[in-house]
């Protein structure tokens, strides 16, 4: 897959494209991308997505607490394995936001040789997003762009997937539900940093994760079964998110994972934790012995879940 920016000197081959932010690249997105690839194959064109490194809500309609499912780098990694020829990455500027739908389509035709535009069933673009599919078809006829409406993807429960639905599931701790909609286990990546070493003292040493992007959605506080990937090798893990109330950690929210059958120094290493299943909410115990007893139970439950997930 070739990454294209605003300024490029190449004479591009005609392409079929679709537009979107594609946060998470969930099953609905993948279904749309497959349709783009199929139409491109039928027309003998290249397959492309038009997307944005930074979400519009983080620029034009700024929301400081708006979180994402994937970083730009993660999104590119997933898209590169989807059969696309081009990823057209546009900076969402005030100037771009001010373009009408027709002017934006003209820009895509002139600068990126878009000949066919596949529009998501509920997707709107252009200034104020005031126009709809019938308008896009009309503009396409005037500009020489074929405009097609994609088929909507629904789950077996007849549910339409959206990135916001997945984010909400994660914020409720429903990581298994999120995985079904994403098509993969939601994950966080970051550097292992030093902590208070209490876990080691009570027999459950943990890797404390500093997430590499402040924009990533962090699931709800609680205990989870997770996979931990270190240097390309996967391990089982018991993960905890929260403020560790039993040891008076204050308001400092941490993400720490006890990695099964692992005893190496990984401080400073980049790791990935993939959420498999929610175990229980965070609790405050009266004594450390009560906490340790619960951790034994959590470890048994987590091990069983991961055995079934293997």
ZALO-799332 format. One line per 5 residues: their letters; for each residue y, z, x of C-alpha. Coordinates in Angstrom, 1 decimal. Each point is the difference from the previous one (the first is absolute). Last residue first. Layout:
A) Y/Z/X ~ ...
***
This chain:
XXXXX) -20.1/22.7/-5.9 ~ 1.7/1.3/-3.1 ~ -2.9/2.1/-1.1 ~ -0.2/1.7/3.4 ~ 3.8/0.4/-0.1
XXXXX) -0.2/1.9/-3.3 ~ -2.8/2.3/1.2 ~ 1.9/0.8/3.3 ~ 3.1/0.8/-2.0 ~ -1.8/2.4/-2.4
XXXXX) -1.7/1.8/2.9 ~ 3.3/0.2/2.0 ~ 1.9/1.3/-3.1 ~ -2.6/2.8/-0.4 ~ 0.4/1.1/3.6
XXXXX) 3.8/-0.3/-0.3 ~ -0.2/2.3/-3.0 ~ -1.7/2.7/2.0 ~ 2.5/-0.5/2.8 ~ 2.9/0.5/-2.4
XXXXX) -1.6/3.2/-1.4 ~ -0.4/1.3/3.5 ~ 3.6/-0.8/0.7 ~ 1.1/2.3/-2.8 ~ 1.6/-0.1/-3.4
XXXXX) -0.3/-3.7/-0.4 ~ 2.8/-2.4/-0.9 ~ -1.4/-3.3/-1.4 ~ 0.6/-3.7/0.5 ~ -1.6/-2.0/-2.8
XXXXX) -3.7/-1.1/0.2 ~ -2.3/-2.8/1.3 ~ 1.8/-3.3/-0.5 ~ -2.0/-3.0/1.2 ~ -0.1/-2.7/2.7
XXXXX) 3.4/0.0/1.7 ~ 0.2/-2.0/3.2 ~ 1.4/1.8/3.1 ~ 1.1/-2.3/2.9 ~ 0.6/1.2/3.5
XXXXX) 2.5/-0.6/2.8 ~ -0.5/2.3/3.0 ~ 2.6/2.5/1.2 ~ -2.4/2.9/-0.1 ~ -3.6/-1.4/-0.3
XXXXX) -1.9/2.6/2.1 ~ -3.6/-0.4/-0.9 ~ -2.3/2.1/-2.2 ~ -1.4/-2.1/-2.8 ~ -3.0/0.6/-2.2
XXXXX) 2.1/0.3/-3.2 ~ 3.8/-0.5/0.3 ~ 2.1/2.8/-1.5 ~ 3.1/-1.8/-1.3 ~ 3.6/1.1/-0.2
XXXXX) 2.9/-1.3/-1.9 ~ 2.8/2.6/0.0 ~ 2.9/1.0/-2.3 ~ 2.3/2.6/1.6 ~ 1.3/2.1/-2.9
XXXXX) -1.1/3.3/1.4 ~ -3.2/0.1/2.0 ~ -0.9/3.4/-1.3 ~ -3.7/-0.1/1.1 ~ -1.5/-0.1/-3.5
XXXXX) 2.7/-2.3/-1.2 ~ -1.0/-3.0/2.2 ~ 3.0/-2.2/-0.9 ~ -2.0/-3.0/-1.3 ~ -2.4/-2.8/0.8
XXXXX) -3.5/0.8/1.1 ~ -2.7/-2.5/1.2 ~ -3.7/0.5/0.6 ~ -1.1/-2.8/2.2 ~ -2.8/-2.4/0.7
XXXXX) 0.2/-2.1/3.1 ~ 0.7/-3.7/0.6 ~ 0.3/-1.7/3.4 ~ 2.7/-2.5/0.8 ~ 1.8/2.2/2.5
XXXXX) 0.2/2.8/-2.6 ~ -0.6/-0.7/-3.7 ~ -0.2/3.0/-2.4 ~ -1.7/-0.4/-3.3 ~ 1.0/2.4/-2.7
XXXXX) -1.2/2.7/-2.5 ~ 3.1/1.7/-1.4 ~ 1.6/3.4/-0.3 ~ 3.3/0.4/-1.8 ~ 3.7/-1.0/-0.1
XXXXX) 0.6/-3.3/-1.8 ~ -0.3/-3.2/1.9 ~ 2.7/-1.1/2.6 ~ 1.6/-3.3/-0.8 ~ 1.2/-1.7/3.2
XXXXX) 3.8/-0.4/0.6 ~ 0.2/2.5/2.8 ~ -2.2/-2.3/2.1 ~ -2.2/1.1/3.0 ~ -1.5/3.0/-1.9
XXXXX) -0.2/3.1/2.3 ~ -3.6/1.1/-0.4 ~ -1.4/3.4/1.0 ~ -3.5/-0.3/1.2 ~ -1.9/3.1/-1.0
XXXXX) -2.2/2.6/1.5 ~ -2.2/1.8/-2.6 ~ -1.7/3.0/1.6 ~ 2.6/2.6/-1.0 ~ 1.8/0.0/3.4
XXXXX) -0.1/-3.8/0.2 ~ 1.7/-0.3/-3.4 ~ 2.7/2.4/1.0 ~ 1.1/-2.2/2.9 ~ 3.7/0.1/-1.1
XXXXX) 0.4/-3.7/0.1 ~ 0.0/-2.7/2.7 ~ 0.6/-3.7/-1.0 ~ -2.5/-2.8/-0.8 ~ 2.0/-3.2/-0.4
XXXXX) 0.1/-2.1/-3.2 ~ -1.8/-2.0/-2.6 ~ -0.5/0.7/-3.7 ~ -2.6/-1.6/-2.2 ~ -0.9/-1.0/-3.5
XXXXX) -3.7/-0.9/-0.3 ~ -0.5/-3.6/-0.8 ~ 0.1/-2.4/-3.1 ~ 3.4/1.3/-0.8 ~ -0.7/0.7/-3.7
XXXXX) -3.3/1.7/0.7 ~ 1.4/1.8/3.0 ~ 2.9/1.4/-2.1 ~ -2.5/1.5/-2.5 ~ -1.9/1.7/2.8
XXXXX) 3.3/1.3/1.4 ~ 0.9/1.8/-3.2 ~ 2.1/2.7/1.7 ~ 2.7/-0.2/-2.6 ~ 2.5/-1.6/2.5
XXXXX) -2.8/-2.4/0.9 ~ -0.4/-1.2/-3.6 ~ 3.8/-0.4/-0.4 ~ 0.0/-2.3/3.1 ~ -2.8/-2.0/-1.5
XXXXX) 1.8/-0.5/-3.3 ~ 3.2/-0.9/1.9 ~ -1.9/-2.7/1.9 ~ -1.2/-1.6/-3.2 ~ -3.4/-0.8/-1.5
XXXXX) -0.4/-1.1/-3.6 ~ -2.7/2.0/-1.8 ~ -2.7/-1.7/-2.1 ~ -2.5/2.8/1.0 ~ -1.9/-2.5/2.1
XXXXX) 3.3/-0.5/1.9 ~ 2.5/-2.7/-0.9 ~ 1.4/-2.9/2.0 ~ 2.6/-2.2/-1.7 ~ -0.3/-3.7/0.3
XXXXX) 2.8/-1.5/2.0 ~ 2.8/-2.1/-1.6 ~ 0.7/-3.3/1.7 ~ 3.3/-1.6/1.1 ~ -0.1/-3.5/1.6
XXXXX) 3.1/-0.4/2.1 ~ 2.0/-3.3/-0.1 ~ 3.4/1.7/-0.4 ~ 0.8/-0.9/-3.6 ~ -3.6/0.5/-1.2
XXXXX) -0.1/3.3/2.0 ~ 3.1/1.2/-1.7 ~ -1.5/-0.5/-3.4 ~ -3.3/1.6/1.0 ~ 2.0/3.0/1.4
XXXXX) 1.9/0.3/-3.2 ~ -3.1/0.1/-2.1 ~ -1.4/2.7/2.4 ~ 2.9/2.4/-0.4 ~ 3.6/0.5/0.9
XXXXX) 2.1/3.2/0.1 ~ -1.4/1.3/3.3 ~ 3.5/1.3/0.7 ~ 0.4/-2.8/2.6 ~ -3.2/-1.9/0.5
XXXXX) -3.6/1.1/-0.5 ~ -2.3/1.0/-2.8 ~ -3.7/0.8/0.1 ~ -2.1/1.0/-3.0 ~ -2.7/-2.6/0.0
XXXXX) 0.5/-0.7/3.7 ~ 1.6/-3.4/0.8 ~ -1.9/-2.7/2.0 ~ 2.6/-2.3/1.6 ~ -1.1/-3.5/1.1
XXXXX) 2.0/-2.2/2.4 ~ 1.3/2.6/2.4 ~ 1.3/-1.9/3.0 ~ 1.2/3.2/1.8 ~ 3.8/-0.5/0.4
XXXXX) 0.8/-2.6/-2.6 ~ -2.6/1.0/-2.6 ~ 0.4/3.8/0.4 ~ 3.8/-0.3/-0.1 ~ -0.1/-2.2/-3.1
XXXXX) -2.2/2.7/-1.7 ~ 2.5/2.7/1.0 ~ 2.8/-2.2/-1.4 ~ -1.8/-0.3/-3.3 ~ -0.8/3.7/-0.2
XXXXX) 3.7/0.8/0.6 ~ 0.8/1.2/3.5 ~ 1.9/3.4/0.2 ~ -3.0/1.8/1.3 ~ -0.2/-2.3/3.0
XXXXX) 3.6/0.7/0.9 ~ -0.4/3.8/-0.5 ~ -2.9/-0.2/2.4 ~ -3.8/0.1/-0.5 ~ -1.1/-1.3/3.4
XXXXX) -2.5/-2.7/-0.7 ~ -3.6/-0.3/1.4 ~ -1.8/-3.2/-0.8 ~ -3.7/0.7/0.7 ~ -1.7/-3.4/0.6
XXXXX) -3.5/-1.3/0.1 ~ -1.6/2.5/-2.3 ~ -3.8/0.8/-0.1 ~ 0.3/3.7/-0.7 ~ -0.7/1.4/3.5
XXXXX) 3.6/-0.3/1.3 ~ 1.2/1.6/-3.3 ~ -1.7/3.3/0.9 ~ 1.5/0.2/3.5 ~ 3.4/-1.1/-1.3
XXXXX) 0.0/2.8/-2.6 ~ -0.9/2.6/2.6 ~ 2.8/-1.1/2.3 ~ 2.5/0.0/-2.9 ~ -1.1/3.5/-0.9
XXXXX) -2.3/0.4/-3.0 ~ -0.2/2.2/-3.1 ~ 3.8/0.6/-0.2 ~ 2.4/2.8/-0.8 ~ 3.3/0.1/-1.8
XXXXX) 1.7/3.4/0.6 ~ 3.2/-1.5/1.4 ~ 0.4/-2.4/-3.0 ~ 2.4/-2.9/0.9 ~ 0.3/-2.7/-2.6
XXXXX) 1.1/-2.6/2.5 ~ -1.7/1.2/3.2 ~ -3.0/2.3/-0.4 ~ -0.6/-1.2/-3.6 ~ -0.2/-3.5/1.4
XXXXX) -3.1/1.0/2.1 ~ 0.3/-0.8/3.7 ~ -2.2/-2.5/1.8 ~ 0.4/-2.5/-2.9 ~ -2.3/-2.5/-1.5
XXXXX) -0.6/-3.7/-0.6 ~ -3.7/-0.8/0.0 ~ -1.5/-3.2/1.2 ~ -2.9/-2.4/-0.3 ~ 0.3/-3.5/1.6
XXXXX) -0.4/-3.1/-2.0 ~ -2.9/-2.4/-0.9 ~ 0.8/0.4/-3.7 ~ -3.4/1.5/-0.9 ~ -0.1/2.1/3.1
XXXXX) 3.5/1.3/-0.6 ~ -1.0/0.9/-3.6 ~ -3.1/1.9/1.3 ~ 2.1/1.8/2.6 ~ 2.7/1.0/-2.4
XXXXX) -2.7/1.2/-2.5 ~ -1.6/2.1/2.7 ~ 3.4/1.5/0.7 ~ 0.4/1.0/-3.7 ~ -3.5/1.7/0.0
XXXXX) 0.9/1.8/3.3 ~ 3.2/1.3/-1.6 ~ -1.8/1.3/-3.0 ~ -2.6/1.6/2.2 ~ 2.6/1.9/2.0
XXXXX) 2.1/-1.4/2.9 ~ 1.4/3.6/0.5 ~ 3.6/-1.1/-0.8 ~ -0.1/-3.8/-0.7 ~ 3.8/-0.5/0.1
XXXXX) -0.2/-3.2/-2.0 ~ 0.4/-3.7/-0.1 ~ -2.7/-2.7/-0.3 ~ -0.4/-3.2/2.1 ~ -1.7/-3.4/0.0
XXXXX) 1.0/-1.9/3.2 ~ 1.2/-3.3/1.4 ~ -0.3/0.0/3.8 ~ 2.7/1.6/1.9 ~ 2.4/-1.6/2.4
XXXXX) 0.5/2.8/2.5 ~ 3.3/1.2/1.2 ~ 0.0/3.4/-1.7 ~ 2.7/2.4/-1.1 ~ -0.7/1.9/-3.1
XXXXX) -3.4/1.2/1.3 ~ -3.5/-1.4/0.1 ~ -3.3/1.8/0.9 ~ -2.9/-2.4/0.4 ~ -3.4/1.0/-1.3
***
